């Protein structure tokens, strides 16, 4: 490779590394801001994903310093992170109502409707969010969109009768005024990704979802659909970290 080409390649790699570092720092800033809403005695839902992982780590530092809380993790991965950070844990069978859930999102619209599930934990995330008095969403500002749908919508399904379920999902999409390719999610090993609950995920590439609440209702009524990644009316605050600082958005 010519020296000039090597130089361009090195600069591209360095730029990519800086961007990853900067994005990670933005996520940590959003997580730190959400931590300001945590107080002694709280029962907290602990989200899943790269941004929520920062929150768990920062929360662990506060617990080590004497903060008294109980956490309910939304995935086995988050459970492992929380235990590593020394956070006391419980389940929703032991704690009937949570004060606050802090979680990330793949997309956030101006009404604070969300697309979640890129990490594969949407079912438990939605159960925990619904059991909480409040939900704070933490993200870098690239997750803020005018209309949901650029990020593929995850739909968690039971493997049994999958073809019939997929046809019903396509019909619901048509009724909801959207369309796009549906792809069964694969894991890093190339095999079908299996959730903590033993289900599959279909990622629907829809582009734009003009009426997210209606589509959510249509998908919820399909036998074989366990849950979907449209989180409607659950988030109360969003902490969006960008180059200019943290922007706090409250649900209208």
TORDO-456913 format. One record per residue: residue in one letter; x, y, z of N, C-alpha, C in turn. Coordinates in steps of 0.2 Angstrom, whole numbers. Example, Ala and Ser with C-alpha at 12.3 -4.5 7.8 and 13.67 -1.06 7.14 Angstrom:
<recs>
+-----+-------+-------+-------+-------+-------+-------+-------+-------+-------+
: res :  n_xx :  n_yy :  n_zz : ca_xx : ca_yy : ca_zz :  c_xx :  c_yy :  c_zz :
+-----+-------+-------+-------+-------+-------+-------+-------+-------+-------+
:   A :    66 :   -28 :    39 :    62 :   -22 :    39 :    66 :   -16 :    39 :
:   S :    64 :   -11 :    35 :    68 :    -5 :    36 :    64 :     0 :    39 :
+-----+-------+-------+-------+-------+-------+-------+-------+-------+-------+
</recs>
This chain:
<recs>
+-----+-------+-------+-------+-------+-------+-------+-------+-------+-------+
: res :  n_xx :  n_yy :  n_zz : ca_xx : ca_yy : ca_zz :  c_xx :  c_yy :  c_zz :
+-----+-------+-------+-------+-------+-------+-------+-------+-------+-------+
:   X :     4 :    -6 :     0 :     0 :     0 :     0 :     4 :     6 :     0 :
:   X :     3 :    11 :    -5 :     7 :    17 :    -5 :     7 :    21 :     2 :
:   X :    12 :    25 :     3 :    12 :    28 :    10 :     6 :    33 :    11 :
:   X :     4 :    36 :     5 :    -1 :    41 :     6 :    -8 :    37 :     8 :
:   X :    -9 :    31 :     5 :   -15 :    27 :     6 :   -15 :    25 :    13 :
:   X :    -9 :    23 :    16 :    -8 :    21 :    22 :   -10 :    26 :    27 :
:   X :    -7 :    32 :    25 :    -9 :    38 :    30 :   -16 :    40 :    30 :
:   X :   -20 :    39 :    24 :   -27 :    40 :    24 :   -31 :    35 :    29 :
:   X :   -28 :    29 :    28 :   -31 :    23 :    32 :   -30 :    24 :    39 :
:   X :   -24 :    26 :    41 :   -23 :    27 :    48 :   -27 :    33 :    51 :
:   X :   -28 :    38 :    47 :   -32 :    44 :    49 :   -39 :    42 :    50 :
:   X :   -42 :    38 :    45 :   -49 :    36 :    46 :   -50 :    31 :    52 :
:   X :   -45 :    27 :    53 :   -45 :    23 :    59 :   -45 :    27 :    66 :
:   X :   -41 :    32 :    66 :   -40 :    36 :    72 :   -47 :    40 :    73 :
:   X :   -50 :    43 :    67 :   -56 :    47 :    68 :   -61 :    42 :    70 :
:   X :   -62 :    36 :    68 :   -67 :    31 :    70 :   -66 :    30 :    77 :
:   X :   -60 :    29 :    80 :   -59 :    28 :    87 :   -61 :    34 :    91 :
:   X :   -59 :    40 :    89 :   -61 :    46 :    93 :   -68 :    46 :    93 :
:   X :   -72 :    45 :    87 :   -79 :    45 :    87 :   -82 :    40 :    92 :
:   X :   -80 :    34 :    93 :   -82 :    29 :    97 :   -81 :    31 :   104 :
:   X :   -75 :    34 :   106 :   -73 :    36 :   112 :   -78 :    42 :   114 :
:   X :   -79 :    47 :   110 :   -83 :    52 :   111 :   -91 :    50 :   112 :
:   X :   -93 :    46 :   108 :  -100 :    43 :   109 :  -101 :    40 :   116 :
:   X :   -96 :    36 :   118 :   -96 :    32 :   124 :   -96 :    37 :   130 :
:   X :   -92 :    43 :   129 :   -92 :    48 :   134 :   -98 :    51 :   135 :
:   X :  -102 :    53 :   129 :  -108 :    56 :   129 :  -113 :    51 :   133 :
:   X :  -113 :    45 :   132 :  -117 :    40 :   135 :  -116 :    40 :   143 :
:   X :  -110 :    41 :   145 :  -108 :    41 :   152 :  -111 :    47 :   155 :
:   X :  -110 :    53 :   151 :  -113 :    59 :   154 :  -121 :    59 :   155 :
:   X :  -124 :    56 :   151 :  -131 :    55 :   151 :  -133 :    51 :   157 :
:   X :  -129 :    45 :   158 :  -130 :    41 :   164 :  -129 :    45 :   171 :
:   X :  -124 :    49 :   171 :  -122 :    52 :   177 :  -127 :    57 :   179 :
:   X :  -130 :    61 :   174 :  -136 :    65 :   175 :  -142 :    62 :   178 :
:   X :  -143 :    56 :   175 :  -149 :    52 :   178 :  -148 :    50 :   185 :
:   X :  -142 :    49 :   187 :  -140 :    47 :   194 :  -142 :    52 :   199 :
:   X :  -143 :    58 :   197 :  -145 :    64 :   201 :  -152 :    63 :   204 :
:   X :  -156 :    59 :   200 :  -163 :    57 :   202 :  -164 :    51 :   207 :
:   X :  -158 :    48 :   209 :  -158 :    42 :   213 :  -157 :    44 :   220 :
:   X :  -161 :    42 :   225 :  -160 :    44 :   232 :  -160 :    37 :   236 :
:   X :  -158 :    38 :   242 :  -158 :    32 :   247 :  -165 :    29 :   248 :
:   X :  -166 :    23 :   248 :  -172 :    19 :   249 :  -176 :    18 :   242 :
:   X :  -173 :    20 :   237 :  -176 :    19 :   230 :  -176 :    11 :   228 :
:   X :  -181 :     9 :   225 :  -181 :     3 :   221 :  -181 :     5 :   214 :
:   X :  -175 :     2 :   211 :  -173 :     5 :   204 :  -174 :    -1 :   199 :
:   X :  -177 :     0 :   193 :  -176 :    -4 :   187 :  -170 :    -2 :   184 :
:   X :  -166 :    -8 :   182 :  -159 :    -7 :   179 :  -159 :    -9 :   172 :
:   X :  -159 :    -4 :   167 :  -159 :    -6 :   160 :  -154 :   -10 :   157 :
:   X :  -154 :   -12 :   151 :  -149 :   -16 :   147 :  -147 :   -12 :   141 :
:   X :  -140 :   -13 :   140 :  -137 :   -10 :   134 :  -131 :    -6 :   136 :
:   X :  -128 :    -3 :   131 :  -121 :     0 :   132 :  -122 :     7 :   137 :
:   X :  -128 :    11 :   136 :  -129 :    17 :   140 :  -131 :    15 :   147 :
:   X :  -135 :    10 :   147 :  -138 :     8 :   154 :  -132 :     5 :   158 :
:   X :  -127 :     2 :   154 :  -121 :    -1 :   158 :  -117 :     4 :   161 :
:   X :  -117 :    10 :   158 :  -113 :    16 :   162 :  -117 :    17 :   168 :
:   X :  -124 :    18 :   168 :  -128 :    19 :   174 :  -126 :    14 :   179 :
:   X :  -126 :     8 :   178 :  -125 :     3 :   183 :  -118 :     4 :   186 :
:   X :  -113 :     5 :   182 :  -107 :     6 :   185 :  -106 :    12 :   189 :
:   X :  -109 :    18 :   187 :  -109 :    24 :   191 :  -113 :    23 :   198 :
:   X :  -119 :    19 :   197 :  -123 :    17 :   203 :  -119 :    13 :   208 :
:   X :  -115 :     8 :   205 :  -111 :     4 :   209 :  -106 :     8 :   214 :
:   X :  -104 :    14 :   211 :   -99 :    18 :   214 :  -103 :    21 :   220 :
:   X :  -109 :    24 :   219 :  -113 :    27 :   224 :  -115 :    22 :   230 :
:   X :  -116 :    16 :   228 :  -118 :    11 :   233 :  -112 :     9 :   237 :
:   X :  -106 :     9 :   234 :  -100 :     8 :   238 :   -99 :    13 :   243 :
:   X :  -101 :    19 :   241 :  -100 :    25 :   245 :  -106 :    26 :   251 :
:   X :  -111 :    21 :   251 :  -116 :    21 :   256 :  -123 :    22 :   254 :
:   X :  -124 :    23 :   247 :  -131 :    23 :   245 :  -135 :    17 :   246 :
:   X :  -141 :    17 :   249 :  -145 :    12 :   250 :  -151 :    11 :   245 :
:   X :  -150 :     6 :   240 :  -155 :     5 :   235 :  -156 :    -2 :   234 :
:   X :  -161 :    -4 :   230 :  -162 :   -11 :   228 :  -163 :   -10 :   220 :
:   X :  -160 :   -14 :   217 :  -161 :   -14 :   209 :  -164 :   -21 :   207 :
:   X :  -168 :   -20 :   201 :  -171 :   -25 :   198 :  -168 :   -25 :   191 :
:   X :  -164 :   -30 :   189 :  -161 :   -30 :   182 :  -166 :   -32 :   177 :
:   X :  -165 :   -30 :   171 :  -169 :   -31 :   165 :  -166 :   -37 :   160 :
:   X :  -161 :   -39 :   162 :  -158 :   -45 :   158 :  -152 :   -48 :   162 :
:   X :  -150 :   -54 :   160 :  -145 :   -58 :   163 :  -139 :   -54 :   163 :
:   X :  -137 :   -51 :   157 :  -131 :   -47 :   157 :  -131 :   -41 :   162 :
:   X :  -137 :   -38 :   163 :  -137 :   -32 :   168 :  -136 :   -35 :   175 :
:   X :  -139 :   -41 :   176 :  -139 :   -44 :   183 :  -131 :   -45 :   184 :
:   X :  -128 :   -48 :   179 :  -120 :   -49 :   180 :  -117 :   -43 :   182 :
:   X :  -118 :   -38 :   178 :  -115 :   -31 :   179 :  -116 :   -28 :   186 :
:   X :  -122 :   -29 :   188 :  -124 :   -26 :   194 :  -121 :   -30 :   200 :
:   X :  -121 :   -36 :   200 :  -118 :   -40 :   205 :  -110 :   -39 :   205 :
:   X :  -107 :   -38 :   199 :  -100 :   -36 :   199 :   -99 :   -29 :   202 :
:   X :  -104 :   -25 :   202 :  -103 :   -18 :   205 :  -106 :   -18 :   212 :
:   X :  -108 :   -23 :   215 :  -110 :   -23 :   222 :  -117 :   -20 :   223 :
:   X :  -121 :   -20 :   218 :  -128 :   -18 :   219 :  -132 :   -23 :   222 :
:   X :  -136 :   -22 :   227 :  -141 :   -27 :   230 :  -147 :   -27 :   225 :
:   X :  -149 :   -34 :   223 :  -154 :   -35 :   218 :  -160 :   -39 :   221 :
:   X :  -165 :   -38 :   218 :  -172 :   -41 :   219 :  -175 :   -43 :   213 :
:   X :  -181 :   -46 :   213 :  -185 :   -47 :   207 :  -192 :   -44 :   208 :
:   X :  -196 :   -43 :   203 :  -202 :   -41 :   203 :  -207 :   -45 :   207 :
:   X :  -205 :   -51 :   209 :  -209 :   -55 :   213 :  -208 :   -53 :   221 :
:   X :  -202 :   -50 :   222 :  -200 :   -48 :   229 :  -202 :   -41 :   230 :
:   X :  -202 :   -37 :   224 :  -203 :   -29 :   225 :  -209 :   -28 :   220 :
:   X :  -215 :   -26 :   223 :  -221 :   -25 :   219 :  -221 :   -19 :   214 :
:   X :  -218 :   -14 :   216 :  -218 :    -8 :   213 :  -211 :    -4 :   213 :
:   X :  -209 :    -1 :   208 :  -202 :     2 :   207 :  -203 :    10 :   207 :
:   X :  -199 :    13 :   210 :  -199 :    20 :   210 :  -197 :    23 :   204 :
:   X :  -192 :    20 :   201 :  -189 :    23 :   195 :  -185 :    17 :   191 :
:   X :  -186 :    18 :   184 :  -182 :    14 :   180 :  -177 :    18 :   175 :
:   X :  -171 :    17 :   175 :  -166 :    20 :   170 :  -164 :    16 :   165 :
:   X :  -165 :    17 :   159 :  -164 :    13 :   153 :  -162 :    17 :   147 :
:   X :  -159 :    14 :   142 :  -157 :    17 :   136 :  -162 :    16 :   131 :
:   X :  -161 :    19 :   125 :  -166 :    18 :   119 :  -162 :    18 :   113 :
:   X :  -165 :    15 :   108 :  -162 :    15 :   101 :  -165 :    21 :    97 :
:   X :  -171 :    23 :    99 :  -174 :    29 :    96 :  -179 :    32 :   101 :
:   X :  -179 :    39 :   101 :  -183 :    43 :   105 :  -187 :    48 :   101 :
:   X :  -193 :    49 :   101 :  -197 :    54 :    97 :  -199 :    60 :   102 :
:   X :  -201 :    65 :    99 :  -203 :    71 :   103 :  -208 :    70 :   108 :
:   X :  -213 :    65 :   108 :  -218 :    63 :   113 :  -215 :    58 :   118 :
:   X :  -208 :    57 :   117 :  -205 :    52 :   121 :  -207 :    45 :   120 :
:   X :  -210 :    43 :   114 :  -211 :    36 :   112 :  -204 :    34 :   110 :
:   X :  -203 :    27 :   111 :  -196 :    24 :   110 :  -197 :    18 :   106 :
:   X :  -191 :    17 :   102 :  -190 :    10 :   100 :  -184 :     7 :   104 :
:   X :  -185 :     1 :   107 :  -180 :    -2 :   111 :  -180 :    -9 :   109 :
:   X :  -175 :   -13 :   111 :  -174 :   -20 :   110 :  -168 :   -21 :   105 :
:   X :  -164 :   -16 :   104 :  -158 :   -18 :   100 :  -153 :   -23 :   104 :
:   X :  -153 :   -23 :   111 :  -150 :   -27 :   115 :  -153 :   -34 :   116 :
:   X :  -159 :   -35 :   114 :  -163 :   -41 :   114 :  -166 :   -42 :   121 :
:   X :  -167 :   -37 :   125 :  -170 :   -38 :   131 :  -177 :   -34 :   132 :
:   X :  -180 :   -33 :   126 :  -186 :   -28 :   126 :  -192 :   -31 :   131 :
:   X :  -193 :   -37 :   131 :  -198 :   -40 :   135 :  -198 :   -38 :   142 :
:   X :  -192 :   -40 :   145 :  -191 :   -38 :   152 :  -190 :   -31 :   153 :
:   X :  -187 :   -27 :   149 :  -187 :   -20 :   149 :  -194 :   -17 :   150 :
:   X :  -198 :   -19 :   146 :  -205 :   -16 :   146 :  -209 :   -18 :   152 :
:   X :  -208 :   -25 :   155 :  -211 :   -27 :   161 :  -209 :   -22 :   167 :
:   X :  -202 :   -21 :   167 :  -199 :   -17 :   172 :  -202 :   -10 :   172 :
:   X :  -201 :    -7 :   166 :  -203 :     0 :   165 :  -211 :     1 :   167 :
:   X :  -215 :    -4 :   165 :  -222 :    -3 :   167 :  -223 :    -4 :   174 :
:   X :  -219 :    -7 :   178 :  -220 :    -8 :   185 :  -217 :    -2 :   189 :
:   X :  -214 :     3 :   185 :  -211 :     9 :   188 :  -215 :    15 :   188 :
:   X :  -214 :    19 :   194 :  -218 :    26 :   194 :  -215 :    30 :   189 :
:   X :  -209 :    30 :   187 :  -206 :    34 :   182 :  -201 :    30 :   178 :
:   X :  -199 :    33 :   172 :  -194 :    30 :   168 :  -190 :    35 :   165 :
:   X :  -184 :    35 :   166 :  -179 :    40 :   163 :  -175 :    36 :   158 :
:   X :  -175 :    39 :   152 :  -171 :    37 :   146 :  -165 :    41 :   145 :
:   X :  -159 :    37 :   145 :  -153 :    40 :   144 :  -150 :    38 :   137 :
:   X :  -147 :    43 :   134 :  -145 :    42 :   127 :  -140 :    47 :   125 :
:   X :  -136 :    46 :   120 :  -133 :    52 :   116 :  -138 :    54 :   111 :
:   X :  -137 :    61 :   109 :  -142 :    64 :   105 :  -143 :    62 :    98 :
:   X :  -139 :    57 :    96 :  -140 :    54 :    90 :  -147 :    50 :    90 :
:   X :  -149 :    48 :    96 :  -155 :    43 :    96 :  -162 :    47 :    96 :
:   X :  -161 :    54 :    96 :  -167 :    58 :    95 :  -169 :    59 :    88 :
:   X :  -175 :    57 :    86 :  -178 :    57 :    79 :  -185 :    61 :    79 :
:   X :  -186 :    64 :    73 :  -193 :    67 :    72 :  -198 :    62 :    72 :
:   X :  -197 :    56 :    69 :  -202 :    51 :    68 :  -198 :    44 :    69 :
:   X :  -201 :    40 :    73 :  -198 :    33 :    74 :  -198 :    29 :    68 :
:   X :  -193 :    24 :    67 :  -193 :    19 :    62 :  -187 :    19 :    58 :
:   X :  -182 :    23 :    59 :  -176 :    22 :    56 :  -172 :    16 :    58 :
:   X :  -172 :    16 :    65 :  -169 :    10 :    68 :  -174 :     4 :    67 :
:   X :  -172 :    -2 :    65 :  -176 :    -8 :    64 :  -181 :    -9 :    70 :
:   X :  -187 :   -10 :    70 :  -191 :   -12 :    75 :  -191 :   -19 :    77 :
:   X :  -189 :   -21 :    83 :  -188 :   -28 :    86 :  -195 :   -30 :    88 :
:   X :  -197 :   -36 :    86 :  -203 :   -39 :    88 :  -201 :   -46 :    90 :
:   X :  -203 :   -47 :    97 :  -201 :   -54 :   100 :  -206 :   -59 :    99 :
:   X :  -205 :   -65 :    96 :  -210 :   -70 :    94 :  -208 :   -76 :    97 :
:   X :  -213 :   -81 :    98 :  -212 :   -88 :   100 :  -210 :   -91 :    93 :
:   X :  -205 :   -96 :    94 :  -203 :  -100 :    88 :  -209 :  -104 :    85 :
:   X :  -213 :  -107 :    89 :  -218 :  -111 :    87 :  -223 :  -107 :    82 :
:   X :  -225 :  -110 :    76 :  -229 :  -107 :    72 :  -226 :  -100 :    69 :
:   X :  -220 :  -100 :    68 :  -217 :   -93 :    66 :  -219 :   -91 :    60 :
:   X :  -220 :   -95 :    55 :  -222 :   -92 :    48 :  -229 :   -89 :    49 :
:   X :  -234 :   -92 :    53 :  -240 :   -89 :    53 :  -240 :   -82 :    57 :
:   X :  -236 :   -82 :    62 :  -235 :   -76 :    66 :  -232 :   -71 :    61 :
:   X :  -227 :   -72 :    57 :  -224 :   -68 :    53 :  -229 :   -65 :    48 :
:   X :  -234 :   -69 :    45 :  -239 :   -67 :    41 :  -244 :   -62 :    44 :
:   X :  -245 :   -63 :    51 :  -249 :   -59 :    54 :  -246 :   -52 :    56 :
:   X :  -239 :   -52 :    57 :  -236 :   -46 :    58 :  -236 :   -42 :    52 :
:   X :  -235 :   -45 :    46 :  -235 :   -41 :    39 :  -242 :   -38 :    38 :
:   X :  -247 :   -42 :    40 :  -254 :   -39 :    40 :  -255 :   -33 :    44 :
:   X :  -252 :   -34 :    50 :  -253 :   -28 :    55 :  -249 :   -22 :    52 :
:   X :  -243 :   -23 :    49 :  -239 :   -18 :    46 :  -243 :   -14 :    41 :
:   X :  -247 :   -18 :    37 :  -251 :   -15 :    31 :  -256 :   -11 :    34 :
:   X :  -260 :   -13 :    40 :  -265 :   -10 :    43 :  -262 :    -3 :    46 :
:   X :  -256 :    -4 :    48 :  -253 :     2 :    52 :  -250 :     7 :    47 :
:   X :  -250 :     6 :    40 :  -248 :    10 :    35 :  -240 :    10 :    35 :
:   X :  -237 :     4 :    36 :  -230 :     4 :    36 :  -228 :    -3 :    32 :
:   X :  -222 :    -3 :    29 :  -220 :    -9 :    26 :  -212 :   -10 :    26 :
:   X :  -210 :   -16 :    26 :  -202 :   -16 :    25 :  -200 :   -23 :    26 :
:   X :  -194 :   -24 :    25 :  -191 :   -31 :    26 :  -191 :   -33 :    33 :
:   X :  -193 :   -40 :    35 :  -192 :   -43 :    41 :  -187 :   -48 :    41 :
:   X :  -182 :   -47 :    46 :  -176 :   -52 :    46 :  -176 :   -55 :    53 :
:   X :  -175 :   -61 :    53 :  -174 :   -65 :    60 :  -167 :   -63 :    62 :
:   X :  -167 :   -61 :    68 :  -160 :   -59 :    71 :  -156 :   -65 :    72 :
:   X :  -149 :   -64 :    70 :  -144 :   -69 :    72 :  -140 :   -66 :    77 :
:   X :  -137 :   -71 :    81 :  -132 :   -70 :    86 :  -125 :   -69 :    83 :
:   X :  -120 :   -68 :    87 :  -113 :   -67 :    85 :  -111 :   -74 :    82 :
:   X :  -113 :   -79 :    84 :  -111 :   -86 :    82 :  -114 :   -88 :    75 :
:   X :  -119 :   -83 :    72 :  -122 :   -85 :    66 :  -129 :   -89 :    67 :
:   X :  -130 :   -91 :    72 :  -136 :   -94 :    74 :  -142 :   -90 :    76 :
:   X :  -148 :   -92 :    76 :  -154 :   -88 :    78 :  -153 :   -85 :    85 :
:   X :  -153 :   -79 :    86 :  -153 :   -76 :    92 :  -159 :   -78 :    97 :
:   X :  -157 :   -80 :   103 :  -162 :   -82 :   107 :  -162 :   -77 :   113 :
:   X :  -168 :   -75 :   115 :  -168 :   -70 :   121 :  -168 :   -74 :   127 :
:   X :  -167 :   -70 :   133 :  -167 :   -73 :   139 :  -173 :   -77 :   141 :
:   X :  -179 :   -76 :   138 :  -185 :   -79 :   138 :  -186 :   -85 :   134 :
:   X :  -181 :   -86 :   129 :  -181 :   -92 :   125 :  -185 :   -90 :   118 :
:   X :  -186 :   -84 :   117 :  -189 :   -82 :   111 :  -185 :   -80 :   105 :
:   X :  -187 :   -79 :    99 :  -184 :   -76 :    94 :  -186 :   -68 :    93 :
:   X :  -182 :   -65 :    89 :  -183 :   -58 :    88 :  -183 :   -57 :    80 :
:   X :  -188 :   -54 :    78 :  -189 :   -52 :    71 :  -187 :   -44 :    70 :
:   X :  -182 :   -42 :    67 :  -181 :   -35 :    66 :  -184 :   -32 :    59 :
:   X :  -189 :   -28 :    60 :  -192 :   -25 :    54 :  -190 :   -18 :    52 :
:   X :  -187 :   -18 :    46 :  -184 :   -12 :    43 :  -190 :    -8 :    40 :
:   X :  -193 :    -3 :    44 :  -199 :     0 :    41 :  -198 :     7 :    39 :
:   X :  -192 :    10 :    41 :  -191 :    17 :    38 :  -194 :    23 :    42 :
:   X :  -201 :    23 :    42 :  -205 :    28 :    46 :  -211 :    25 :    49 :
:   X :  -212 :    26 :    55 :  -218 :    24 :    58 :  -222 :    30 :    60 :
:   X :  -227 :    32 :    56 :  -231 :    38 :    57 :  -236 :    38 :    63 :
:   X :  -238 :    32 :    64 :  -243 :    32 :    70 :  -240 :    26 :    74 :
:   X :  -235 :    27 :    79 :  -233 :    22 :    83 :  -238 :    19 :    88 :
:   X :  -242 :    23 :    91 :  -247 :    20 :    96 :  -251 :    15 :    92 :
:   X :  -254 :    17 :    86 :  -258 :    12 :    83 :  -255 :     6 :    81 :
:   X :  -249 :     6 :    78 :  -245 :     0 :    77 :  -243 :    -4 :    83 :
:   X :  -242 :    -1 :    88 :  -241 :    -5 :    94 :  -247 :    -9 :    96 :
:   X :  -253 :    -6 :    96 :  -259 :    -9 :    97 :  -260 :   -15 :    93 :
:   X :  -259 :   -14 :    86 :  -260 :   -19 :    81 :  -255 :   -25 :    83 :
:   X :  -249 :   -24 :    84 :  -244 :   -29 :    86 :  -246 :   -33 :    92 :
:   X :  -248 :   -29 :    97 :  -250 :   -32 :   104 :  -255 :   -38 :   103 :
:   X :  -259 :   -37 :    98 :  -265 :   -42 :    98 :  -264 :   -48 :    94 :
:   X :  -257 :   -49 :    92 :  -256 :   -55 :    88 :  -254 :   -61 :    92 :
:   X :  -257 :   -66 :    91 :  -255 :   -72 :    95 :  -248 :   -74 :    92 :
:   X :  -243 :   -76 :    96 :  -236 :   -78 :    94 :  -232 :   -72 :    95 :
:   X :  -234 :   -66 :    95 :  -230 :   -60 :    97 :  -230 :   -59 :   104 :
:   X :  -224 :   -60 :   107 :  -223 :   -60 :   115 :  -223 :   -52 :   117 :
:   X :  -219 :   -48 :   113 :  -219 :   -41 :   114 :  -215 :   -38 :   108 :
:   X :  -216 :   -31 :   108 :  -213 :   -27 :   103 :  -209 :   -22 :   106 :
:   X :  -205 :   -19 :   102 :  -200 :   -13 :   104 :  -203 :    -6 :   104 :
:   X :  -209 :    -5 :   103 :  -212 :     1 :   103 :  -214 :     2 :   111 :
:   X :  -211 :     7 :   114 :  -213 :     9 :   121 :  -217 :    15 :   121 :
:   X :  -223 :    15 :   122 :  -228 :    20 :   121 :  -230 :    23 :   128 :
:   X :  -229 :    29 :   129 :  -231 :    32 :   136 :  -228 :    29 :   142 :
:   X :  -222 :    27 :   141 :  -218 :    24 :   147 :  -213 :    29 :   150 :
:   X :  -209 :    32 :   145 :  -204 :    36 :   147 :  -207 :    43 :   150 :
:   X :  -204 :    46 :   155 :  -206 :    52 :   158 :  -201 :    58 :   157 :
:   X :  -195 :    56 :   156 :  -189 :    60 :   155 :  -184 :    57 :   151 :
:   X :  -181 :    61 :   147 :  -175 :    59 :   143 :  -169 :    63 :   144 :
:   X :  -164 :    60 :   145 :  -157 :    64 :   146 :  -153 :    63 :   140 :
:   X :  -152 :    68 :   136 :  -149 :    67 :   129 :  -142 :    71 :   130 :
:   X :  -137 :    67 :   129 :  -130 :    70 :   129 :  -128 :    72 :   122 :
:   X :  -125 :    78 :   121 :  -122 :    80 :   115 :  -116 :    84 :   116 :
:   X :  -113 :    87 :   111 :  -107 :    91 :   112 :  -108 :    97 :   116 :
:   X :  -115 :   100 :   116 :  -116 :   106 :   119 :  -118 :   104 :   126 :
:   X :  -118 :    98 :   129 :  -120 :    96 :   135 :  -126 :    92 :   136 :
:   X :  -130 :    92 :   141 :  -136 :    87 :   142 :  -142 :    91 :   141 :
:   X :  -146 :    88 :   137 :  -153 :    91 :   136 :  -158 :    87 :   139 :
:   X :  -162 :    90 :   144 :  -167 :    86 :   147 :  -174 :    87 :   144 :
:   X :  -177 :    82 :   142 :  -184 :    83 :   139 :  -189 :    79 :   143 :
:   X :  -195 :    82 :   144 :  -200 :    79 :   148 :  -206 :    77 :   143 :
:   X :  -209 :    72 :   145 :  -215 :    70 :   141 :  -220 :    75 :   141 :
:   X :  -223 :    77 :   135 :  -228 :    82 :   134 :  -234 :    80 :   139 :
+-----+-------+-------+-------+-------+-------+-------+-------+-------+-------+
</recs>
